[in-house]
């Protein structure tokens, strides 16, 4: 039964991939081949994530989203007198556990820019910039979302270091990324066309993003199992919750200047 299911899944995957390639003019065939290969690999691996083991919430609370955003912004004021490390942990918790869960399932579209989760569509850049803004990060969500992944990283780094990881082998890239960042939440730019949040918890990497492949919506997944994440060979990473300058800017409501040079 499982063999038949896998074979059927391969057929459906092939058809879906063919349609996707036709829609995109057949461009970047090597890139899409990597995506398809990872999707096929995942079909053969039935392991699932026990999200509770990593303290990651995937369901929003019953509280209306606007109220959650107001409460989160008010809550950040409580951390102004605490050390930056504790404030950084609070930022991670508020973003990942309070704000982002409302966005899961919001449909992706290249031109999507909704600021209301579950309504309309949202592109990858707007998912990042809007959730940051809703948590009280002083940034123009339109300007940030319209930049290249590298410039988004430079903007959020605010003059600090941007971690650059590159290589053709996914396993090596993942190992190098894991070694380069601490436990917490980061911004990640992928190549020249995609962005999202990278989370490291209990020595595992997770990728939260508005995905242009299945499910074509905002999702969170193991980075090692993400077809989109694994298809790239260049990553621009900025630690957010572990960055003293970023956390201080968040607490003080300092404006993030968006870099838009080519």
Secondary structure, DSSP 8 states (H G I E B T S, - for coil): -HHHHHHHHHHHHHHHHHHHHHHTTT--HHHHHHHHHHHHHHHH------GGGGT---S--SS-HHHHHHHHHHHHHTTTTS-HHHHHHHHHHIIIIIIGGGGTT-B--TT-B-SSTTSSBB-HHHHHHHHHHHTT----HHHHHTS-HHHHHHHHHTTS--EEEE-S-HHHHHHHHHHHS-SEEEEEEETTTEEEEEEEETTEEEEEEE-SSTT-BEEEEEGGG-HHHHH-SEEEEEESTT-HHHHHHHHHT---------
